[in-house]
Amino acid sequence: MLRTTHRGWLCEDEGRIVSFAIGDGKTGELWVIAVLPEFEGRRIGSQLLATVEAWLFSLGWQKLWLWTSADPKLRAFSFYSKRGWLVSESKGDVVYLGKSRSK
């Protein structure tokens, strides 16, 4: 998929991969962001998120989407919410979040 519809970015520290993110250009989905626990709080995830968002918006997507746990106490939910992602739908234990292109 990284050769066709998806694009990924990673962050290294002294040759060690400490974080990565992937977006799906075919659907406008933020596919994944992962940061090793000892590297959290350094804005790496925020920078990767901004990079994936910029790429997806550059493809013409007006609204991006992702899904995560519906538990607002979990870090993922608050991470995205603090960065402008809004709940668009909830299905049981899963919540769909969306983010529109800034005008």
PyMOL CGO cylinders between C-alpha atoms (Angstrom):
from pymol import cmd
from pymol.cgo import CYLINDER

trace = [
    CYLINDER, 0.00, 0.00, 0.00, 2.91, 2.37, 0.63, 0.3, 1, 1, 1, 1, 1, 1,
    CYLINDER, 2.91, 2.37, 0.63, 3.70, 2.08, -3.08, 0.3, 1, 1, 1, 1, 1, 1,
    CYLINDER, 3.70, 2.08, -3.08, 0.21, 3.03, -4.20, 0.3, 1, 1, 1, 1, 1, 1,
    CYLINDER, 0.21, 3.03, -4.20, -2.42, 4.60, -1.91, 0.3, 1, 1, 1, 1, 1, 1,
    CYLINDER, -2.42, 4.60, -1.91, -0.68, 5.13, 1.42, 0.3, 1, 1, 1, 1, 1, 1,
    CYLINDER, -0.68, 5.13, 1.42, 2.23, 7.26, 2.55, 0.3, 1, 1, 1, 1, 1, 1,
    CYLINDER, 2.23, 7.26, 2.55, 4.17, 6.98, 5.78, 0.3, 1, 1, 1, 1, 1, 1,
    CYLINDER, 4.17, 6.98, 5.78, 6.63, 9.01, 7.80, 0.3, 1, 1, 1, 1, 1, 1,
    CYLINDER, 6.63, 9.01, 7.80, 8.83, 8.05, 10.70, 0.3, 1, 1, 1, 1, 1, 1,
    CYLINDER, 8.83, 8.05, 10.70, 10.98, 9.68, 13.31, 0.3, 1, 1, 1, 1, 1, 1,
    CYLINDER, 10.98, 9.68, 13.31, 14.35, 8.27, 14.29, 0.3, 1, 1, 1, 1, 1, 1,
    CYLINDER, 14.35, 8.27, 14.29, 16.57, 8.92, 17.26, 0.3, 1, 1, 1, 1, 1, 1,
    CYLINDER, 16.57, 8.92, 17.26, 20.16, 7.84, 16.69, 0.3, 1, 1, 1, 1, 1, 1,
    CYLINDER, 20.16, 7.84, 16.69, 19.05, 5.34, 14.04, 0.3, 1, 1, 1, 1, 1, 1,
    CYLINDER, 19.05, 5.34, 14.04, 16.22, 3.90, 16.16, 0.3, 1, 1, 1, 1, 1, 1,
    CYLINDER, 16.22, 3.90, 16.16, 12.65, 4.33, 14.91, 0.3, 1, 1, 1, 1, 1, 1,
    CYLINDER, 12.65, 4.33, 14.91, 10.73, 5.98, 17.74, 0.3, 1, 1, 1, 1, 1, 1,
    CYLINDER, 10.73, 5.98, 17.74, 7.53, 7.03, 15.96, 0.3, 1, 1, 1, 1, 1, 1,
    CYLINDER, 7.53, 7.03, 15.96, 5.68, 6.64, 12.70, 0.3, 1, 1, 1, 1, 1, 1,
    CYLINDER, 5.68, 6.64, 12.70, 2.48, 7.74, 10.98, 0.3, 1, 1, 1, 1, 1, 1,
    CYLINDER, 2.48, 7.74, 10.98, 0.59, 6.56, 7.90, 0.3, 1, 1, 1, 1, 1, 1,
    CYLINDER, 0.59, 6.56, 7.90, -2.21, 8.13, 5.88, 0.3, 1, 1, 1, 1, 1, 1,
    CYLINDER, -2.21, 8.13, 5.88, -4.45, 6.65, 3.18, 0.3, 1, 1, 1, 1, 1, 1,
    CYLINDER, -4.45, 6.65, 3.18, -4.56, 8.98, 0.18, 0.3, 1, 1, 1, 1, 1, 1,
    CYLINDER, -4.56, 8.98, 0.18, -7.36, 6.98, -1.45, 0.3, 1, 1, 1, 1, 1, 1,
    CYLINDER, -7.36, 6.98, -1.45, -9.83, 7.49, 1.42, 0.3, 1, 1, 1, 1, 1, 1,
    CYLINDER, -9.83, 7.49, 1.42, -8.54, 10.50, 3.38, 0.3, 1, 1, 1, 1, 1, 1,
    CYLINDER, -8.54, 10.50, 3.38, -8.05, 8.37, 6.48, 0.3, 1, 1, 1, 1, 1, 1,
    CYLINDER, -8.05, 8.37, 6.48, -5.36, 8.97, 9.06, 0.3, 1, 1, 1, 1, 1, 1,
    CYLINDER, -5.36, 8.97, 9.06, -4.38, 5.34, 9.38, 0.3, 1, 1, 1, 1, 1, 1,
    CYLINDER, -4.38, 5.34, 9.38, -2.03, 5.27, 12.36, 0.3, 1, 1, 1, 1, 1, 1,
    CYLINDER, -2.03, 5.27, 12.36, 0.25, 7.30, 14.59, 0.3, 1, 1, 1, 1, 1, 1,
    CYLINDER, 0.25, 7.30, 14.59, 2.48, 5.51, 17.07, 0.3, 1, 1, 1, 1, 1, 1,
    CYLINDER, 2.48, 5.51, 17.07, 5.11, 6.91, 19.43, 0.3, 1, 1, 1, 1, 1, 1,
    CYLINDER, 5.11, 6.91, 19.43, 7.25, 4.89, 21.81, 0.3, 1, 1, 1, 1, 1, 1,
    CYLINDER, 7.25, 4.89, 21.81, 6.24, 5.72, 25.40, 0.3, 1, 1, 1, 1, 1, 1,
    CYLINDER, 6.24, 5.72, 25.40, 9.64, 7.13, 26.34, 0.3, 1, 1, 1, 1, 1, 1,
    CYLINDER, 9.64, 7.13, 26.34, 9.37, 9.63, 23.45, 0.3, 1, 1, 1, 1, 1, 1,
    CYLINDER, 9.37, 9.63, 23.45, 5.88, 10.90, 24.26, 0.3, 1, 1, 1, 1, 1, 1,
    CYLINDER, 5.88, 10.90, 24.26, 5.52, 14.55, 25.22, 0.3, 1, 1, 1, 1, 1, 1,
    CYLINDER, 5.52, 14.55, 25.22, 8.16, 15.75, 22.75, 0.3, 1, 1, 1, 1, 1, 1,
    CYLINDER, 8.16, 15.75, 22.75, 5.64, 16.87, 20.08, 0.3, 1, 1, 1, 1, 1, 1,
    CYLINDER, 5.64, 16.87, 20.08, 6.79, 14.09, 17.72, 0.3, 1, 1, 1, 1, 1, 1,
    CYLINDER, 6.79, 14.09, 17.72, 3.24, 12.77, 17.35, 0.3, 1, 1, 1, 1, 1, 1,
    CYLINDER, 3.24, 12.77, 17.35, 1.90, 16.28, 16.77, 0.3, 1, 1, 1, 1, 1, 1,
    CYLINDER, 1.90, 16.28, 16.77, 4.45, 16.93, 14.05, 0.3, 1, 1, 1, 1, 1, 1,
    CYLINDER, 4.45, 16.93, 14.05, 3.73, 13.63, 12.34, 0.3, 1, 1, 1, 1, 1, 1,
    CYLINDER, 3.73, 13.63, 12.34, -0.01, 14.29, 12.56, 0.3, 1, 1, 1, 1, 1, 1,
    CYLINDER, -0.01, 14.29, 12.56, 0.44, 17.71, 10.94, 0.3, 1, 1, 1, 1, 1, 1,
    CYLINDER, 0.44, 17.71, 10.94, 2.53, 16.13, 8.18, 0.3, 1, 1, 1, 1, 1, 1,
    CYLINDER, 2.53, 16.13, 8.18, -0.06, 13.47, 7.37, 0.3, 1, 1, 1, 1, 1, 1,
    CYLINDER, -0.06, 13.47, 7.37, -2.87, 16.04, 7.49, 0.3, 1, 1, 1, 1, 1, 1,
    CYLINDER, -2.87, 16.04, 7.49, -1.00, 18.37, 5.11, 0.3, 1, 1, 1, 1, 1, 1,
    CYLINDER, -1.00, 18.37, 5.11, -0.38, 15.53, 2.67, 0.3, 1, 1, 1, 1, 1, 1,
    CYLINDER, -0.38, 15.53, 2.67, -3.99, 14.36, 2.69, 0.3, 1, 1, 1, 1, 1, 1,
    CYLINDER, -3.99, 14.36, 2.69, -5.31, 17.91, 2.27, 0.3, 1, 1, 1, 1, 1, 1,
    CYLINDER, -5.31, 17.91, 2.27, -2.83, 18.45, -0.59, 0.3, 1, 1, 1, 1, 1, 1,
    CYLINDER, -2.83, 18.45, -0.59, -4.53, 15.55, -2.38, 0.3, 1, 1, 1, 1, 1, 1,
    CYLINDER, -4.53, 15.55, -2.38, -7.79, 17.48, -2.34, 0.3, 1, 1, 1, 1, 1, 1,
    CYLINDER, -7.79, 17.48, -2.34, -9.52, 15.94, 0.66, 0.3, 1, 1, 1, 1, 1, 1,
    CYLINDER, -9.52, 15.94, 0.66, -11.73, 18.53, 2.35, 0.3, 1, 1, 1, 1, 1, 1,
    CYLINDER, -11.73, 18.53, 2.35, -12.41, 16.34, 5.40, 0.3, 1, 1, 1, 1, 1, 1,
    CYLINDER, -12.41, 16.34, 5.40, -10.12, 13.74, 6.92, 0.3, 1, 1, 1, 1, 1, 1,
    CYLINDER, -10.12, 13.74, 6.92, -11.22, 10.92, 9.16, 0.3, 1, 1, 1, 1, 1, 1,
    CYLINDER, -11.22, 10.92, 9.16, -9.95, 8.31, 11.60, 0.3, 1, 1, 1, 1, 1, 1,
    CYLINDER, -9.95, 8.31, 11.60, -11.34, 5.92, 14.15, 0.3, 1, 1, 1, 1, 1, 1,
    CYLINDER, -11.34, 5.92, 14.15, -10.23, 5.23, 17.69, 0.3, 1, 1, 1, 1, 1, 1,
    CYLINDER, -10.23, 5.23, 17.69, -11.55, 3.96, 21.00, 0.3, 1, 1, 1, 1, 1, 1,
    CYLINDER, -11.55, 3.96, 21.00, -14.73, 5.64, 22.22, 0.3, 1, 1, 1, 1, 1, 1,
    CYLINDER, -14.73, 5.64, 22.22, -13.24, 6.02, 25.71, 0.3, 1, 1, 1, 1, 1, 1,
    CYLINDER, -13.24, 6.02, 25.71, -12.49, 9.77, 26.05, 0.3, 1, 1, 1, 1, 1, 1,
    CYLINDER, -12.49, 9.77, 26.05, -10.12, 9.00, 28.96, 0.3, 1, 1, 1, 1, 1, 1,
    CYLINDER, -10.12, 9.00, 28.96, -7.66, 7.26, 26.64, 0.3, 1, 1, 1, 1, 1, 1,
    CYLINDER, -7.66, 7.26, 26.64, -4.72, 9.25, 25.31, 0.3, 1, 1, 1, 1, 1, 1,
    CYLINDER, -4.72, 9.25, 25.31, -5.59, 8.80, 21.63, 0.3, 1, 1, 1, 1, 1, 1,
    CYLINDER, -5.59, 8.80, 21.63, -9.00, 10.44, 21.96, 0.3, 1, 1, 1, 1, 1, 1,
    CYLINDER, -9.00, 10.44, 21.96, -7.66, 13.49, 23.80, 0.3, 1, 1, 1, 1, 1, 1,
    CYLINDER, -7.66, 13.49, 23.80, -4.63, 13.71, 21.50, 0.3, 1, 1, 1, 1, 1, 1,
    CYLINDER, -4.63, 13.71, 21.50, -6.81, 14.12, 18.41, 0.3, 1, 1, 1, 1, 1, 1,
    CYLINDER, -6.81, 14.12, 18.41, -9.44, 16.27, 20.13, 0.3, 1, 1, 1, 1, 1, 1,
    CYLINDER, -9.44, 16.27, 20.13, -6.80, 18.79, 21.23, 0.3, 1, 1, 1, 1, 1, 1,
    CYLINDER, -6.80, 18.79, 21.23, -5.69, 19.08, 17.61, 0.3, 1, 1, 1, 1, 1, 1,
    CYLINDER, -5.69, 19.08, 17.61, -9.07, 19.94, 16.14, 0.3, 1, 1, 1, 1, 1, 1,
    CYLINDER, -9.07, 19.94, 16.14, -10.52, 16.51, 15.39, 0.3, 1, 1, 1, 1, 1, 1,
    CYLINDER, -10.52, 16.51, 15.39, -14.23, 16.26, 16.16, 0.3, 1, 1, 1, 1, 1, 1,
    CYLINDER, -14.23, 16.26, 16.16, -16.49, 13.28, 16.79, 0.3, 1, 1, 1, 1, 1, 1,
    CYLINDER, -16.49, 13.28, 16.79, -18.56, 12.56, 13.71, 0.3, 1, 1, 1, 1, 1, 1,
    CYLINDER, -18.56, 12.56, 13.71, -20.03, 9.20, 14.66, 0.3, 1, 1, 1, 1, 1, 1,
    CYLINDER, -20.03, 9.20, 14.66, -19.97, 6.68, 17.49, 0.3, 1, 1, 1, 1, 1, 1,
    CYLINDER, -19.97, 6.68, 17.49, -20.50, 2.93, 17.09, 0.3, 1, 1, 1, 1, 1, 1,
    CYLINDER, -20.50, 2.93, 17.09, -20.19, 0.99, 20.32, 0.3, 1, 1, 1, 1, 1, 1,
    CYLINDER, -20.19, 0.99, 20.32, -16.57, 1.00, 21.45, 0.3, 1, 1, 1, 1, 1, 1,
    CYLINDER, -16.57, 1.00, 21.45, -15.40, 2.92, 18.38, 0.3, 1, 1, 1, 1, 1, 1,
    CYLINDER, -15.40, 2.92, 18.38, -15.63, 6.62, 17.63, 0.3, 1, 1, 1, 1, 1, 1,
    CYLINDER, -15.63, 6.62, 17.63, -15.07, 8.20, 14.23, 0.3, 1, 1, 1, 1, 1, 1,
    CYLINDER, -15.07, 8.20, 14.23, -13.36, 11.58, 14.24, 0.3, 1, 1, 1, 1, 1, 1,
    CYLINDER, -13.36, 11.58, 14.24, -13.15, 14.08, 11.41, 0.3, 1, 1, 1, 1, 1, 1,
    CYLINDER, -13.15, 14.08, 11.41, -11.14, 17.17, 10.65, 0.3, 1, 1, 1, 1, 1, 1,
    CYLINDER, -11.14, 17.17, 10.65, -12.02, 19.67, 7.95, 0.3, 1, 1, 1, 1, 1, 1,
    CYLINDER, -12.02, 19.67, 7.95, -9.59, 21.75, 5.97, 0.3, 1, 1, 1, 1, 1, 1,
    CYLINDER, -9.59, 21.75, 5.97, -9.03, 25.14, 7.58, 0.3, 1, 1, 1, 1, 1, 1,
    CYLINDER, -9.03, 25.14, 7.58, -10.44, 28.02, 5.58, 0.3, 1, 1, 1, 1, 1, 1,
]
cmd.load_cgo(trace, "trace")
